[in-house]
Amino acid sequence: MSTASVEVESDGKVRCGWAESSQLYRDYHDEEWGQPLHGDDALFERMCLEAFQSGLSWITILRKRPAFRAAFEGFAIDRVARFTPADAERLLSDPGIVRNRAKIEACIANAKVAEDLSPGLDELLWSFAPEARPRPRRLSDVPAVTPESVALAKELKRRGFRFVGPTTAYAMMQATGMVNDHLADCWVEVRG
């Protein structure tokens, strides 16, 4: 039984329809997506991965995430901020990640900006989280951008961040639980 928005799986759980194309998507949906995430390094990782996803399928990023974590030293802001042009070249030759010079350089540059933030990336990003709203009924009810993601992208750009436009900012907000876009019929409950 399925609708355009939700799927009932063999385990009897109703999920957002996008989560059913692979076990990797399903696990990501059930365990991570939309759950509140805090910590400068954790949020920096999501910011970078969302930027790398731009123009690609998210499944590509999920499959490569272990290699990304290894290549970018766990996305520790202080470590990535010290990457040199030689590190960028090393990353460009790493077949385990998305080898896009602009995205790699943006990730390194963004680490340098994030390292200098006071009080920190977590507080900055979460300051743009909107008030809770009802969960969407259908996938077509889920926006690609919101006024908050436009404002967040504008502020990030003002501070020197790169490759985080309004659509990427909104995807990050969804992934990190700043908004809850699990469909109303989906079994997942957002923690905390």
KEKE-3310 file (N, C-alpha, C; in steps of 0.2 Angstrom, whole numbers, plus 5000, padded with zeros to 4 digits):
npx = (5004:5003:5006:5007:5015:5019:5025:5021:5030:5037:5039:5029:5029:5025:5033:5041:5040:5051:5061:5062:5069:5081:5090:5100:5095:5083:5088:5095:5084:5076:5085:5093:5089:5081:5082:5086:5102:5117:5132:5147:5156:5149:5138:5145:5150:5138:5134:5144:5143:5130:5132:5141:5132:5125:5117:5118:5113:5106:5109:5121:5130:5128:5132:5146:5149:5157:5170:5171:5172:5184:5193:5191:5196:5186:5178:5182:5183:5194:5204:5202:5202:5215:5220:5229:5234:5240:5233:5220:5223:5226:5213:5206:5211:5205:5196:5186:5177:5167:5174:5176:5182:5178:5169:5177:5186:5178:5173:5185:5188:5176:5178:5188:5181:5171:5179:5183:5171:5161:5149:5149:5147:5136:5127:5125:5119:5107:5100:5092:5082:5065:5049:5041:5030:5015:5017:5021:5008:5010:5023:5023:5020:5031:5043:5056:5064:5063:5058:5066:5077:5082:5086:5096:5105:5109:5115:5125:5133:5136:5145:5155:5155:5154:5145:5133:5118:5101:5093:5101:5104:5091:5090:5099:5094:5083:5089:5096:5086:5081:5070:5055:5052:5047:5034:5016:5010:5021:5031:5041:5047:5052:5066:5069)
npy = (4994:5011:5029:5044:5051:5044:5028:5011:4999:4983:4980:4986:4999:5016:5027:5042:5044:5046:5039:5025:5019:5013:5003:5010:5024:5022:5018:5030:5039:5034:5035:5047:5058:5074:5073:5083:5090:5095:5104:5111:5104:5093:5100:5107:5096:5092:5104:5104:5092:5093:5104:5097:5089:5096:5097:5083:5067:5063:5050:5047:5054:5049:5036:5039:5045:5039:5039:5053:5057:5052:5058:5071:5072:5069:5080:5089:5105:5113:5106:5105:5118:5120:5114:5114:5120:5109:5099:5101:5097:5083:5079:5081:5070:5059:5045:5041:5052:5066:5073:5088:5103:5117:5114:5107:5117:5126:5120:5119:5133:5137:5131:5138:5150:5146:5142:5154:5160:5167:5166:5152:5140:5131:5139:5150:5144:5137:5148:5152:5143:5140:5143:5129:5120:5112:5096:5091:5086:5079:5075:5085:5096:5100:5113:5119:5130:5142:5157:5158:5150:5157:5169:5163:5158:5170:5177:5168:5169:5183:5182:5176:5162:5149:5142:5138:5141:5146:5134:5124:5127:5125:5112:5107:5112:5104:5091:5092:5094:5106:5110:5100:5090:5077:5068:5069:5057:5048:5037:5041:5049:5065:5067:5076)
npz = (5000:4996:4995:4986:4995:5007:5013:5017:5024:5024:5038:5044:5047:5043:5032:5027:5009:5002:5008:5005:4994:4996:5008:5015:5014:5021:5034:5037:5037:5047:5058:5059:5051:5053:5066:5081:5080:5087:5091:5086:5076:5072:5065:5056:5048:5042:5035:5026:5019:5014:5005:4996:4991:4983:4967:4965:4970:4986:4990:4985:4992:5005:5003:5001:5013:5024:5018:5016:5029:5033:5024:5027:5040:5050:5050:5059:5064:5068:5062:5048:5045:5045:5033:5018:5002:4996:5003:4998:4984:4987:4991:4979:4972:4978:4976:4984:4988:4983:4970:4968:4964:4968:4978:4987:4990:4996:5007:5015:5016:5023:5035:5040:5042:5051:5062:5068:5072:5085:5096:5091:5078:5080:5088:5080:5068:5074:5078:5068:5067:5064:5073:5079:5068:5061:5055:5038:5027:5014:5003:4993:5000:5007:5008:4997:5000:5013:5022:5033:5029:5018:5025:5033:5024:5018:5029:5032:5020:5022:5032:5026:5022:5010:4996:5002:4999:4999:4997:5000:5013:5018:5017:5025:5037:5038:5039:5051:5061:5064:5058:5057:5045:5043:5037:5042:5044:5045:5055:5063:5077:5082:5092:5108)
capx = (5000:5007:5003:5013:5020:5021:5025:5021:5035:5036:5039:5022:5030:5024:5039:5041:5041:5058:5066:5061:5072:5087:5091:5104:5090:5079:5092:5096:5078:5074:5089:5096:5086:5076:5083:5090:5109:5121:5139:5150:5159:5144:5135:5150:5150:5131:5135:5149:5140:5124:5136:5144:5126:5122:5117:5119:5108:5109:5111:5128:5134:5127:5137:5153:5150:5163:5176:5172:5174:5191:5197:5191:5198:5181:5175:5184:5184:5201:5209:5200:5204:5223:5221:5233:5233:5242:5227:5215:5225:5225:5206:5204:5213:5202:5190:5180:5173:5165:5180:5174:5187:5174:5166:5182:5189:5173:5173:5191:5187:5171:5181:5192:5176:5168:5184:5183:5165:5160:5150:5150:5143:5130:5122:5123:5114:5101:5097:5088:5077:5059:5045:5038:5024:5013:5021:5017:5004:5012:5029:5022:5019:5038:5046:5063:5067:5059:5061:5072:5083:5085:5089:5102:5110:5111:5119:5131:5137:5139:5151:5161:5154:5153:5142:5127:5112:5094:5090:5106:5103:5085:5091:5103:5089:5079:5093:5098:5081:5079:5063:5053:5048:5044:5026:5012:5009:5027:5031:5047:5046:5058:5068:5072)
capy = (5000:5017:5035:5048:5054:5039:5021:5006:4994:4976:4980:4989:5006:5021:5031:5047:5040:5046:5034:5018:5017:5009:5002:5016:5029:5020:5019:5037:5042:5032:5036:5053:5064:5077:5073:5088:5089:5100:5103:5114:5100:5089:5104:5108:5091:5092:5109:5102:5086:5096:5108:5092:5085:5101:5094:5076:5063:5062:5043:5047:5057:5044:5030:5041:5048:5036:5042:5060:5058:5050:5063:5078:5071:5069:5086:5093:5112:5116:5102:5106:5125:5120:5111:5118:5119:5102:5095:5101:5092:5076:5078:5080:5064:5054:5043:5040:5057:5069:5077:5095:5108:5122:5112:5106:5123:5130:5116:5122:5140:5137:5129:5144:5155:5143:5142:5161:5162:5168:5160:5146:5138:5128:5144:5154:5140:5136:5155:5153:5138:5143:5140:5122:5120:5106:5091:5092:5080:5076:5078:5091:5101:5102:5118:5119:5135:5146:5163:5157:5147:5163:5173:5160:5158:5177:5178:5164:5173:5189:5180:5173:5155:5148:5136:5137:5145:5145:5127:5120:5129:5122:5104:5107:5113:5098:5086:5093:5094:5113:5109:5094:5089:5070:5068:5068:5049:5045:5034:5044:5055:5069:5067:5082)
capz = (5000:4996:4992:4984:5000:5012:5011:5022:5023:5027:5045:5046:5048:5038:5032:5021:5003:4999:5012:5003:4988:4998:5015:5017:5015:5026:5040:5038:5038:5054:5064:5059:5047:5056:5074:5083:5080:5090:5091:5080:5071:5069:5061:5051:5044:5039:5031:5020:5015:5010:5000:4992:4988:4978:4960:4965:4974:4993:4991:4983:4998:5010:5001:5002:5019:5028:5015:5017:5036:5033:5020:5031:5047:5055:5050:5065:5061:5068:5058:5041:5044:5044:5027:5014:4995:4995:5005:4992:4979:4989:4991:4972:4969:4982:4973:4989:4989:4977:4968:4965:4967:4971:4984:4992:4993:5000:5014:5018:5018:5028:5041:5043:5045:5057:5068:5070:5075:5092:5101:5087:5073:5083:5090:5074:5064:5077:5079:5062:5067:5065:5078:5077:5064:5060:5050:5032:5025:5008:5000:4989:5005:5010:5004:4995:5004:5018:5024:5038:5025:5014:5030:5036:5019:5018:5035:5031:5015:5024:5036:5022:5021:5003:4994:5006:4997:5003:4996:5004:5020:5021:5017:5032:5043:5039:5041:5058:5066:5065:5056:5056:5039:5043:5035:5047:5045:5046:5062:5066:5081:5083:5099:5111)
cpx = (5004:5003:5009:5018:5022:5021:5025:5025:5033:5036:5033:5023:5029:5030:5037:5043:5048:5063:5066:5065:5078:5087:5095:5099:5086:5082:5093:5090:5076:5078:5092:5092:5081:5077:5088:5098:5113:5128:5142:5153:5154:5140:5139:5150:5143:5131:5139:5146:5134:5127:5138:5138:5123:5123:5118:5113:5111:5112:5119:5132:5133:5132:5144:5154:5156:5170:5177:5174:5181:5195:5197:5192:5192:5177:5177:5186:5191:5206:5208:5203:5212:5225:5225:5231:5235:5236:5222:5217:5224:5218:5204:5206:5210:5196:5184:5175:5171:5171:5178:5178:5183:5171:5171:5185:5184:5173:5179:5190:5181:5173:5185:5187:5173:5173:5184:5176:5164:5153:5151:5145:5136:5125:5120:5117:5107:5097:5092:5082:5070:5055:5042:5031:5021:5017:5017:5013:5007:5019:5029:5021:5026:5041:5053:5067:5061:5062:5067:5078:5086:5089:5096:5107:5113:5116:5126:5136:5140:5145:5156:5160:5152:5149:5136:5122:5106:5092:5095:5105:5096:5086:5095:5099:5085:5083:5095:5093:5079:5072:5061:5048:5046:5036:5022:5010:5015:5028:5037:5045:5052:5060:5070:5069)
cpy = (5006:5023:5039:5051:5049:5032:5016:5000:4988:4976:4984:4996:5011:5026:5037:5043:5040:5041:5027:5015:5013:5008:5008:5022:5028:5021:5027:5041:5041:5034:5043:5059:5067:5077:5079:5087:5095:5099:5106:5109:5096:5093:5106:5102:5091:5098:5107:5097:5089:5100:5103:5089:5090:5098:5087:5073:5062:5055:5043:5049:5052:5038:5032:5044:5045:5039:5049:5061:5057:5056:5070:5077:5072:5075:5091:5100:5114:5112:5104:5114:5125:5117:5116:5116:5111:5097:5095:5097:5085:5074:5077:5074:5058:5051:5041:5045:5060:5074:5083:5100:5114:5120:5110:5112:5127:5126:5119:5129:5141:5135:5135:5149:5152:5143:5149:5164:5162:5170:5153:5145:5135:5134:5148:5150:5139:5143:5156:5148:5142:5140:5133:5124:5113:5102:5092:5085:5076:5079:5084:5097:5104:5107:5116:5124:5139:5152:5163:5154:5153:5167:5170:5160:5165:5179:5174:5167:5179:5188:5177:5165:5155:5142:5134:5142:5143:5138:5123:5121:5126:5115:5103:5107:5107:5092:5086:5094:5101:5114:5102:5093:5081:5071:5066:5061:5045:5043:5038:5050:5058:5069:5075:5088)
cpz = (5000:4993:4989:4989:5005:5010:5017:5020:5026:5034:5048:5047:5042:5038:5026:5015:5001:5002:5010:4998:4990:5006:5018:5018:5021:5033:5042:5040:5045:5059:5064:5056:5052:5064:5075:5083:5083:5090:5085:5074:5068:5064:5055:5046:5039:5033:5025:5016:5011:5004:4994:4988:4982:4970:4960:4970:4981:4994:4990:4989:5004:5009:5003:5009:5023:5025:5016:5024:5037:5030:5024:5038:5052:5055:5056:5062:5062:5064:5051:5040:5043:5037:5022:5006:4993:4998:5000:4986:4981:4989:4984:4969:4973:4979:4977:4990:4982:4976:4964:4968:4971:4978:4989:4995:4997:5007:5018:5021:5023:5035:5044:5046:5051:5063:5071:5073:5082:5093:5097:5082:5075:5084:5084:5070:5067:5079:5074:5062:5068:5071:5075:5073:5063:5054:5044:5030:5019:5006:4997:4994:5008:5005:5002:4999:5008:5019:5028:5034:5021:5019:5032:5030:5018:5023:5034:5026:5018:5029:5033:5020:5013:5002:4999:5005:5001:5003:5000:5011:5023:5021:5024:5038:5044:5042:5049:5063:5067:5063:5056:5050:5038:5042:5041:5049:5046:5054:5066:5070:5082:5091:5101:5108)
residu = (MET:SER:THR:ALA:SER:VAL:GLU:VAL:GLU:SER:ASP:GLY:LYS:VAL:ARG:CYS:GLY:TRP:ALA:GLU:SER:SER:GLN:LEU:TYR:ARG:ASP:TYR:HIS:ASP:GLU:GLU:TRP:GLY:GLN:PRO:LEU:HIS:GLY:ASP:ASP:ALA:LEU:PHE:GLU:ARG:MET:CYS:LEU:GLU:ALA:PHE:GLN:SER:GLY:LEU:SER:TRP:ILE:THR:ILE:LEU:ARG:LYS:ARG:PRO:ALA:PHE:ARG:ALA:ALA:PHE:GLU:GLY:PHE:ALA:ILE:ASP:ARG:VAL:ALA:ARG:PHE:THR:PRO:ALA:ASP:ALA:GLU:ARG:LEU:LEU:SER:ASP:PRO:GLY:ILE:VAL:ARG:ASN:ARG:ALA:LYS:ILE:GLU:ALA:CYS:ILE:ALA:ASN:ALA:LYS:VAL:ALA:GLU:ASP:LEU:SER:PRO:GLY:LEU:ASP:GLU:LEU:LEU:TRP:SER:PHE:ALA:PRO:GLU:ALA:ARG:PRO:ARG:PRO:ARG:ARG:LEU:SER:ASP:VAL:PRO:ALA:VAL:THR:PRO:GLU:SER:VAL:ALA:LEU:ALA:LYS:GLU:LEU:LYS:ARG:ARG:GLY:PHE:ARG:PHE:VAL:GLY:PRO:THR:THR:ALA:TYR:ALA:MET:MET:GLN:ALA:THR:GLY:MET:VAL:ASN:ASP:HIS:LEU:ALA:ASP:CYS:TRP:VAL:GLU:VAL:ARG:GLY)
# end
